[in-house]
């Protein structure tokens, strides 16, 4: 018995929807499995199954992740967020409004998940300063980010998918700011709702969790451990007996309880009589040269003994100068914890040759509320000890990947990327502006403008090389979009799309364009609370297009309605990654999202159905 391709199509889509709602498996794994099933059942060919991964929308979304990464790395997003949020002063309402506008604008051009991740600790910190529960701000933060995705074509992948479907159907694609008027109306409605009604529905949970689960930054750690007070610059004269000695042979941590962290050495430049100073990692086998400058950590009296013994010279320095040597693009700092049953238990750093193995220094040990800063190299380590380590970012990252006897805290790759790109916020801003100009005036195709911006972010150092660029792309979203596009083709080939179109026309066609808009808007809105909105738009947008054409109306309002509805994921914490992100940070329950999100959806939904035809007539 041969099953008709239309039945296979409906069956596989139902299975996919069930697996999405069940939430047991990753979404990208589900769509890849269903895509394979479409080929095995003969609904589409293997070549057709791969066509989605060459679609410009997929490449555009991937490039936008890299561009957003550069803007986050350089601190541009954080600067903009801090600047706007501080205007709020001591007023909870004023801060709420400014925060929502800020995150909406940023989300119109950047990844909304990344924007919320950046602003989350800032908002929580400001809430604490206002002596207000952070749960009063985090749901509005998430909802404003979703509303911001409606402001521009690049604000959400669903917008790009709808535009791509229009182009493939023989219509003009949407321009960068075509959605702006509708997005502004939605945002204003969201602001008014939150100011008048939403604030009364927001909970005031008492939170005991840390403001930032990612851990303290390197600079904050240096201040917490009071490291700067124990840093010294020491010059090695040509006559000192230390010249020509290896660091490991001097046994400075044992004899003087001091640690050489970094070496500055004169380097002659090629084709020049001038010389410059170069920072060198203080490796265990490093041989000391005359006129080297040593950056040393230790107590004042021990460092003085060290200087006196080897006839060295102390060099004066400014705190900002030493900070630039200590923490920057090359060198960084983080904490690592000794877990139970570690093989390092009851061993010292000298016993395990930590410095020789990883070319990093342990500056202090935090144990049961006390900081051990003297004799660290000889100290026997205990389970639960927190070790403050300093070294090259690459070496610290190597520890986090290779050493199973310690747990490195914080996001090392992210810290390193931020340090590498520091001071380049203006460059990132310039690249973003160039991309928007090229896109807006259609100097080149949108995908080329995005790829150019992504490449410039890497070349200028706003993104730390291709490896980081690949890491910052949300490959789950890319795979979902690429794998879902052929499913839309399967709907068309099997006749399923035409059948759904006929059913829609029969139910909603009698009500004209408004009826069709209401039908697609409502179905998209409901399904996007349980299934990834990317999947919903990929499936429904082509059907919406064919339905509009069959009814003889302009498809733009229908497609725009599908894209807008897909961004209104307010009523469940798993409706979007943003909701999931703020749920734990704000201590929210499912009830909190339904209580605030459902009335907001109804208000904005009704408003959108009335407003969309004003800007995109039937």
matplotlib code that plots the C-alpha trace (Angstrom):
import matplotlib.pyplot as plt

x = [0.0, 1.5, 0.9, 0.2, 3.0, 0.4, -0.4, 3.3, 3.8, 1.0, 2.1, 5.7, 4.8, 2.4, 5.3, 7.6, 5.1, 4.6, 8.4, 8.8, 6.1, 7.4, 10.8, 12.7, 15.1, 17.0, 15.0, 17.8, 18.0, 14.2, 14.2, 17.1, 15.4, 12.2, 14.1, 15.7, 12.3, 10.9, 13.6, 13.2, 9.5, 10.2, 8.3, 11.4, 14.8, 18.1, 19.1, 15.9, 16.5, 19.8, 18.6, 17.7, 21.4, 22.2, 19.3, 20.4, 18.3, 20.4, 23.7, 22.3, 21.2, 24.6, 26.4, 24.2, 25.3, 29.0, 28.2, 26.3, 29.2, 31.6, 29.2, 28.9, 32.7, 33.8, 31.4, 29.4, 26.1, 26.9, 27.9, 24.6, 22.7, 24.4, 24.1, 20.3, 19.5, 21.3, 19.0, 16.2, 17.5, 15.6, 12.2, 11.1, 8.6, 11.1, 13.8, 11.3, 10.3, 13.9, 15.0, 12.3, 13.0, 16.8, 16.5, 13.9, 16.2, 19.2, 17.1, 16.0, 19.6, 21.2, 20.5, 17.7, 19.0, 22.4, 21.0, 19.1, 22.2, 24.2, 21.6, 20.5, 23.2, 23.0, 19.3, 19.6, 22.3, 20.2, 17.2, 19.3, 20.4, 16.7, 16.0, 13.4, 13.1, 14.8, 11.7, 9.9, 12.1, 13.1, 9.8, 9.4, 13.1, 12.3, 9.0, 10.6, 13.3, 10.7, 8.8, 12.2, 12.5, 9.5, 11.2, 13.5, 13.8, 16.9, 15.3, 14.1, 14.8, 11.0, 11.0, 13.8, 12.0, 8.8, 10.7, 12.5, 9.1, 7.8, 10.8, 10.6, 6.9, 7.8, 7.1, 9.5, 11.2, 10.7, 13.1, 15.1, 12.7, 9.4, 8.2, 9.3, 5.8, 4.1, 7.0, 6.7, 3.0, 3.5, 6.3, 4.3, 1.4, 3.7, 5.1, 1.6, 0.4, 3.4, 3.1, -0.6, -1.5, 1.6, 3.4, 0.5, 0.8, 4.6, 5.7, 8.3, 10.2, 13.0, 16.1, 19.1, 20.9, 23.9, 23.4, 25.5, 25.8, 28.8, 31.1, 33.1, 35.2, 39.0, 39.1, 36.6, 38.6, 41.8, 40.0, 38.3, 41.6, 43.4, 46.0, 47.0, 48.4, 50.9, 52.2, 55.7, 57.9, 61.6, 64.5, 67.4, 70.8, 73.5, 75.6, 73.0, 73.8, 70.3, 71.2, 71.4, 69.5, 66.4, 63.3, 62.7, 66.2, 65.8, 62.8, 61.4, 58.0, 59.8, 62.7, 61.0, 57.3, 57.2, 56.0, 57.2, 54.1, 55.4, 58.7, 59.2, 62.2, 63.8, 63.5, 65.4, 63.2, 64.3, 65.5, 65.6, 68.0, 65.2, 64.1, 60.8, 59.6, 57.9, 55.9, 57.0, 55.2, 57.2, 57.7, 59.5, 62.4, 62.7, 66.3, 66.5, 68.3, 70.0, 67.6, 64.6, 61.6, 59.8, 56.2, 56.2, 53.5, 54.4, 54.2, 56.3, 58.8, 59.4, 59.8, 62.3, 64.3, 64.3, 65.5, 68.2, 69.5, 70.0, 70.9, 67.8, 66.1, 62.5, 60.7, 57.8, 54.6, 51.1, 48.2, 46.6, 49.9, 50.3, 46.6, 47.3, 50.2, 48.3, 45.0, 44.4, 44.2, 46.9, 46.8, 43.8, 42.6, 39.9, 39.2, 39.3, 37.8, 39.3, 36.4, 36.0, 38.1, 40.6, 44.0, 45.5, 44.1, 46.8, 49.4, 51.0, 51.3, 55.0, 54.2, 52.0, 54.4, 51.4, 53.5, 55.6, 52.6, 50.3, 52.5, 50.1, 50.5, 48.3, 48.3, 46.1, 43.9, 40.5, 39.6, 36.6, 36.4, 40.1, 42.6, 46.0, 48.5, 51.8, 53.5, 50.9, 53.3, 53.9, 50.3, 48.7, 45.4, 42.0, 38.7, 36.6, 39.7, 39.3, 42.5, 43.0, 45.0, 46.7, 48.3, 47.7, 44.0, 44.9, 46.6, 43.8, 41.4, 43.6, 43.3, 39.5, 39.5, 42.3, 42.5, 39.7, 41.1, 39.9, 36.8, 37.5, 34.8, 33.4, 33.2, 36.9, 36.4, 34.0, 36.3, 39.2, 37.1, 36.0, 39.6, 40.8, 38.2, 38.3, 38.7, 37.1, 33.5, 33.8, 35.0, 32.1, 29.7, 31.1, 30.9, 27.2, 26.4, 28.1, 26.1, 22.8, 23.5, 24.4, 21.3, 18.9, 20.1, 20.4, 24.0, 24.6, 22.3, 21.5, 23.4, 26.5, 26.2, 26.0, 28.9, 31.0, 30.2, 31.0, 34.4, 35.2, 34.4, 37.0, 39.6, 39.5, 39.7, 36.1, 35.7, 38.8, 39.3, 37.3, 37.2, 35.3, 33.1, 32.0, 31.5, 29.2, 26.9, 23.8, 24.1, 20.8, 18.9, 20.9, 20.2, 16.5, 16.1, 18.1, 16.3, 12.8, 13.0, 12.8, 9.8, 7.9, 8.9, 7.5, 4.2, 4.1, 5.2, 2.8, -0.2, -0.5, 0.0, -2.8, -5.1, -4.5, -5.0, -8.3, -9.4, -8.3, -10.2, -13.3, -13.2, -11.9, -12.2, -15.8, -14.5, -12.1, -8.5, -9.2, -10.5, -7.4, -5.1, -7.0, -6.8, -3.0, -2.2, -4.1, -2.7, 0.9, 0.4, -0.9, 1.6, 4.6, 4.0, 4.9, 6.9, 10.0, 8.7, 11.3, 9.6, 6.1, 7.0, 8.9, 5.8, 3.0, 4.5, 4.4, 0.8, -0.2, 1.3, -0.6, -3.8, -3.6, -2.8, -5.7, -8.0, -6.8, -5.4, -2.0, 0.1, 2.2, -0.2, -0.7, 3.0, 3.8, 1.0, 2.7, 6.1, 4.7, 2.7, 5.7, 7.6, 4.8, 6.0, 4.8, 2.7, 5.1, 8.7, 9.8, 8.2, 11.5, 15.1, 14.7, 11.9, 13.9, 16.9, 15.0, 12.8, 15.6, 17.2, 13.9, 12.6, 9.5, 6.9, 4.7, 1.8, 3.8, 4.2, 0.6, -0.7, 1.3, 1.8, -1.7, -3.4, -0.4, -0.8, -4.5, -4.0, -1.2, -2.7, -6.0, -4.0, -1.8, -4.7, -6.1, -2.8, -1.1, -3.6, -3.0, 0.6, 0.2, -3.2, -5.0]
y = [0.0, 3.3, 6.3, 9.6, 12.2, 14.6, 12.2, 11.7, 15.4, 16.0, 13.0, 14.1, 17.7, 16.4, 14.2, 17.2, 19.4, 16.8, 16.4, 20.2, 20.4, 17.4, 19.1, 15.9, 16.3, 19.3, 21.2, 21.0, 17.3, 17.0, 19.0, 17.1, 13.8, 14.9, 16.3, 12.9, 11.3, 13.5, 12.2, 8.6, 8.7, 10.3, 13.5, 15.5, 14.5, 14.6, 17.6, 19.4, 18.6, 20.5, 23.6, 25.4, 25.6, 27.7, 30.1, 33.8, 34.0, 31.3, 33.1, 36.5, 35.2, 33.6, 36.8, 38.9, 36.7, 37.6, 41.3, 41.3, 39.5, 42.3, 44.9, 43.0, 42.2, 45.8, 46.9, 49.1, 47.5, 47.7, 51.4, 52.2, 50.3, 51.8, 55.3, 54.9, 53.1, 55.6, 58.3, 56.6, 58.0, 56.8, 56.3, 52.7, 53.7, 55.9, 53.2, 50.6, 52.7, 53.7, 50.1, 48.8, 51.4, 50.7, 47.0, 47.3, 49.6, 47.3, 44.2, 45.9, 45.5, 42.8, 39.4, 39.9, 37.0, 38.5, 41.9, 40.6, 38.6, 41.8, 44.0, 41.4, 42.0, 45.8, 45.8, 43.6, 45.8, 49.0, 47.3, 46.5, 50.1, 51.2, 48.7, 47.0, 43.3, 42.6, 40.5, 43.8, 44.5, 41.2, 40.1, 43.6, 43.3, 40.1, 41.3, 44.6, 42.6, 40.6, 43.8, 45.3, 42.5, 44.0, 47.3, 46.2, 43.5, 42.1, 42.3, 38.7, 35.7, 35.4, 38.8, 37.7, 34.4, 36.2, 38.6, 35.7, 33.9, 37.1, 37.3, 33.6, 34.2, 36.9, 39.9, 42.7, 41.7, 43.8, 46.7, 47.2, 49.6, 48.6, 47.1, 50.2, 51.9, 48.7, 47.9, 51.4, 51.0, 47.6, 49.0, 52.0, 49.7, 47.5, 50.5, 51.9, 48.5, 48.0, 51.5, 51.3, 47.6, 45.4, 47.0, 45.9, 42.3, 42.0, 40.0, 41.1, 37.9, 37.9, 36.7, 35.1, 34.2, 36.1, 39.1, 37.6, 33.8, 34.2, 35.1, 38.2, 39.9, 39.8, 43.4, 42.7, 39.7, 41.7, 44.2, 41.5, 39.7, 43.1, 42.1, 45.6, 46.4, 43.6, 44.3, 45.7, 46.7, 45.7, 46.5, 44.1, 46.0, 44.5, 43.8, 41.8, 38.1, 37.2, 37.8, 34.6, 32.6, 30.6, 31.5, 28.0, 27.7, 30.8, 29.3, 32.7, 31.6, 29.4, 31.7, 35.1, 34.2, 36.3, 35.4, 36.9, 37.4, 39.1, 40.2, 43.4, 43.1, 45.5, 44.2, 45.8, 46.6, 45.5, 48.2, 50.6, 51.8, 52.1, 49.5, 48.8, 46.8, 43.5, 41.7, 38.1, 35.4, 34.5, 30.9, 28.6, 28.1, 31.7, 33.1, 36.6, 39.3, 42.5, 45.5, 43.3, 44.7, 42.2, 42.5, 40.8, 39.9, 39.7, 41.3, 44.5, 43.1, 39.9, 41.9, 44.2, 41.1, 39.9, 43.3, 43.6, 40.0, 40.3, 44.0, 45.0, 48.3, 49.2, 51.2, 53.6, 53.2, 54.5, 52.1, 52.4, 51.6, 48.4, 47.5, 47.6, 45.2, 42.9, 42.6, 43.2, 41.7, 39.1, 38.5, 37.8, 36.3, 34.0, 31.6, 27.9, 25.6, 22.3, 19.8, 16.8, 13.8, 15.9, 14.3, 17.7, 17.3, 17.6, 18.5, 21.9, 23.8, 23.0, 19.3, 19.3, 21.7, 23.9, 26.8, 24.7, 22.8, 25.7, 28.8, 30.4, 31.7, 31.1, 34.4, 33.6, 30.9, 31.6, 29.0, 29.2, 33.0, 33.6, 34.7, 33.0, 35.2, 34.2, 30.9, 30.0, 27.7, 25.5, 25.5, 22.0, 22.3, 21.3, 20.4, 23.6, 25.8, 28.7, 29.5, 32.9, 32.3, 34.8, 34.2, 34.5, 34.1, 31.2, 29.3, 29.9, 28.6, 25.5, 24.8, 24.9, 22.5, 20.0, 19.9, 17.7, 18.2, 21.8, 23.6, 27.0, 29.6, 32.2, 32.2, 32.3, 32.6, 35.5, 37.3, 36.9, 38.1, 41.2, 42.0, 41.5, 43.8, 46.5, 50.1, 49.3, 50.3, 53.2, 50.8, 48.4, 51.3, 52.4, 48.9, 48.7, 52.0, 51.0, 47.8, 49.6, 52.2, 49.5, 47.6, 50.6, 52.1, 48.7, 49.4, 45.7, 42.8, 42.4, 39.2, 40.8, 43.8, 41.5, 39.3, 42.4, 43.7, 40.3, 40.1, 43.7, 42.8, 40.0, 41.9, 44.9, 42.7, 43.4, 39.6, 37.6, 35.6, 33.0, 30.5, 33.0, 33.9, 30.3, 29.9, 33.0, 31.8, 30.1, 27.0, 25.5, 28.4, 28.1, 24.4, 24.8, 27.5, 25.5, 22.3, 23.8, 25.6, 22.2, 21.3, 24.3, 22.8, 19.4, 21.1, 22.6, 19.5, 17.1, 19.4, 19.9, 23.6, 23.9, 21.8, 24.0, 27.1, 25.8, 25.1, 28.5, 30.1, 28.1, 29.1, 32.7, 33.7, 34.9, 37.6, 39.0, 40.1, 40.8, 37.3, 35.7, 38.0, 37.1, 33.4, 33.3, 35.8, 33.7, 30.3, 31.7, 33.4, 30.2, 27.8, 30.0, 29.7, 26.0, 25.5, 27.6, 30.6, 30.0, 26.6, 28.2, 31.0, 28.7, 26.4, 29.1, 31.9, 30.1, 28.9, 32.5, 33.7, 31.2, 31.8, 35.6, 35.1, 32.7, 35.1, 38.0, 40.1, 41.6, 39.1, 41.7, 42.3, 38.5, 37.7, 40.7, 39.4, 36.0, 37.5, 39.9, 37.2, 34.9, 37.6, 37.8, 34.8, 36.1, 33.5, 30.7, 30.7, 28.3, 30.3, 31.9, 31.7, 35.2, 34.1, 31.1, 33.4, 35.7, 33.0, 31.7, 35.1, 36.6, 33.6, 33.6, 30.8, 29.8, 31.7, 34.9, 34.7, 33.8, 36.5, 39.3, 37.9, 36.8, 40.2, 41.9, 39.5, 40.2, 44.0, 44.0, 41.3, 43.2, 46.4, 44.7, 43.3, 46.8, 48.6, 46.2, 46.9, 50.6, 50.3, 47.3, 47.5, 44.5]
z = [0.0, -1.1, 1.1, -0.7, -0.2, 1.2, 4.0, 4.7, 4.9, 7.4, 9.5, 9.7, 10.5, 13.3, 14.7, 14.6, 16.4, 19.1, 19.6, 19.9, 22.5, 24.4, 24.7, 25.2, 22.3, 20.8, 18.2, 15.6, 16.0, 15.6, 12.3, 10.9, 11.7, 10.1, 7.0, 6.6, 6.9, 4.1, 1.8, 2.8, 2.1, -1.3, -0.6, -1.6, -3.1, -1.3, -3.4, -2.5, 1.2, 1.1, -0.7, 2.5, 3.6, 0.6, 1.1, 1.6, 4.8, 6.5, 5.6, 6.6, 10.0, 10.6, 9.6, 11.9, 14.9, 14.1, 13.7, 17.0, 18.7, 17.7, 19.1, 22.4, 22.6, 22.2, 25.0, 22.6, 23.6, 27.3, 27.0, 25.3, 27.8, 30.8, 29.4, 28.8, 32.0, 34.3, 33.0, 35.0, 38.3, 41.3, 39.7, 39.2, 36.5, 34.7, 34.8, 33.6, 30.6, 29.7, 30.1, 27.8, 25.1, 25.3, 25.0, 22.2, 20.1, 20.6, 19.8, 16.5, 15.2, 17.3, 18.6, 21.2, 23.3, 23.3, 24.1, 27.1, 28.3, 28.2, 30.0, 32.5, 35.1, 34.5, 35.1, 38.2, 39.6, 39.1, 40.7, 43.8, 43.9, 43.8, 46.5, 44.2, 43.4, 40.0, 39.2, 38.7, 35.6, 34.0, 32.4, 30.9, 29.7, 27.9, 26.4, 25.2, 23.5, 21.6, 20.7, 19.5, 17.0, 15.2, 14.5, 11.6, 9.1, 10.9, 14.3, 14.2, 11.9, 11.3, 9.6, 7.2, 6.5, 5.6, 3.3, 1.6, 1.0, -0.6, -2.9, -3.9, -4.7, -7.2, -5.0, -3.8, -0.5, 2.5, 3.1, 6.3, 7.9, 6.3, 9.6, 11.7, 11.9, 13.0, 15.4, 17.0, 17.5, 19.1, 21.3, 22.4, 23.2, 25.3, 27.1, 27.9, 29.0, 31.4, 32.8, 33.6, 34.1, 33.8, 36.8, 39.0, 37.8, 38.2, 41.2, 43.8, 44.4, 47.0, 45.1, 46.8, 43.6, 42.4, 40.1, 37.5, 37.2, 34.9, 37.8, 38.5, 35.8, 35.9, 37.1, 39.9, 41.0, 41.2, 43.5, 45.6, 46.3, 46.8, 44.2, 43.1, 46.5, 46.2, 42.7, 42.2, 39.2, 39.6, 37.3, 36.8, 36.5, 34.3, 37.4, 39.3, 39.9, 38.8, 35.2, 33.2, 35.8, 35.1, 37.1, 38.3, 39.6, 41.8, 43.6, 44.4, 45.7, 48.3, 49.3, 49.2, 48.9, 45.7, 42.2, 38.9, 36.8, 33.7, 32.2, 30.1, 27.8, 25.3, 21.7, 18.9, 15.9, 12.5, 10.1, 13.0, 15.7, 18.1, 20.6, 22.1, 25.2, 24.8, 27.5, 28.0, 30.0, 33.1, 32.2, 34.6, 32.2, 31.2, 31.5, 32.9, 30.9, 32.0, 32.0, 32.3, 34.1, 36.4, 37.4, 40.8, 43.3, 47.0, 50.4, 50.8, 53.2, 51.1, 47.9, 49.7, 50.7, 47.2, 45.8, 48.4, 48.0, 44.2, 44.2, 42.1, 41.7, 42.4, 39.7, 40.5, 38.5, 38.3, 39.2, 35.8, 34.1, 36.1, 35.5, 31.7, 32.2, 34.5, 32.7, 29.0, 25.5, 26.2, 30.0, 32.1, 35.4, 36.7, 39.6, 39.6, 42.3, 43.5, 43.5, 45.8, 44.9, 42.8, 42.5, 43.5, 47.0, 49.7, 47.0, 46.5, 43.3, 43.3, 43.6, 40.5, 38.5, 37.8, 36.5, 34.2, 32.8, 32.1, 32.1, 34.5, 38.1, 41.1, 43.0, 46.0, 47.5, 49.0, 51.7, 54.0, 53.9, 54.2, 51.5, 51.5, 49.6, 51.1, 50.5, 47.9, 46.0, 49.1, 50.4, 50.4, 48.5, 50.0, 48.4, 47.9, 47.6, 45.1, 43.3, 41.6, 38.5, 36.1, 32.7, 29.0, 28.1, 25.8, 28.6, 31.0, 28.4, 28.0, 31.7, 31.5, 28.6, 29.6, 33.4, 35.0, 38.5, 38.7, 37.7, 36.0, 36.8, 34.5, 30.7, 29.7, 26.0, 26.5, 28.9, 26.5, 23.6, 25.5, 26.6, 23.0, 21.6, 24.3, 23.1, 19.7, 20.4, 17.9, 15.2, 15.8, 15.7, 12.3, 10.9, 12.0, 10.5, 7.1, 7.1, 7.7, 5.0, 2.4, 3.3, 3.4, 0.1, -1.5, -2.6, -2.5, -1.6, 2.1, 2.5, 1.1, 3.4, 6.4, 5.3, 4.7, 8.2, 9.7, 7.9, 9.0, 12.6, 12.4, 10.4, 12.8, 15.9, 17.2, 16.9, 17.9, 14.7, 12.7, 15.6, 17.8, 14.9, 14.5, 18.3, 18.5, 15.7, 17.2, 15.1, 16.4, 14.8, 11.6, 11.3, 12.1, 9.4, 6.8, 7.5, 7.7, 4.3, 2.3, 4.4, 2.9, -0.4, 0.7, 1.5, -2.0, -3.9, -2.1, -2.5, 1.2, 0.9, -1.6, 0.6, 3.6, 1.4, 0.3, 3.8, 5.0, 2.1, 3.0, 6.7, 6.5, 2.9, 3.3, 5.7, 3.1, 3.8, 7.5, 7.9, 6.4, 8.4, 11.7, 10.8, 10.1, 12.9, 15.5, 14.5, 14.4, 17.8, 19.4, 17.9, 18.6, 22.4, 22.1, 19.0, 17.9, 15.9, 13.2, 12.4, 12.5, 10.0, 7.6, 7.4, 7.5, 5.4, 2.0, 2.8, 3.8, 0.5, -1.7, 0.3, -0.3, -4.0, -4.4, -2.8, -5.0, -2.2, -1.5, 0.4, 2.3, 5.2, 5.7, 5.6, 7.9, 10.3, 10.5, 11.2, 13.8, 15.6, 15.7, 17.8, 20.4, 22.5, 25.9, 27.7, 28.4, 29.7, 26.9, 24.1, 23.4, 24.7, 26.2, 28.4, 29.6, 30.3, 32.6, 34.3, 36.5, 37.1, 38.2, 40.1, 37.9, 37.7, 34.7, 36.3, 36.1, 32.4, 31.8, 34.1, 32.4, 28.9, 28.0, 28.4, 26.7, 23.7, 23.5, 23.5, 21.0, 18.9, 18.4, 17.7, 15.2, 13.2, 13.0, 12.3, 9.8, 6.9, 7.4, 6.4, 4.2, 2.5, 1.2]

ax = plt.figure().add_subplot(projection="3d")
ax.plot(x, y, z, "-o")
ax.set_aspect("equal")
plt.show()
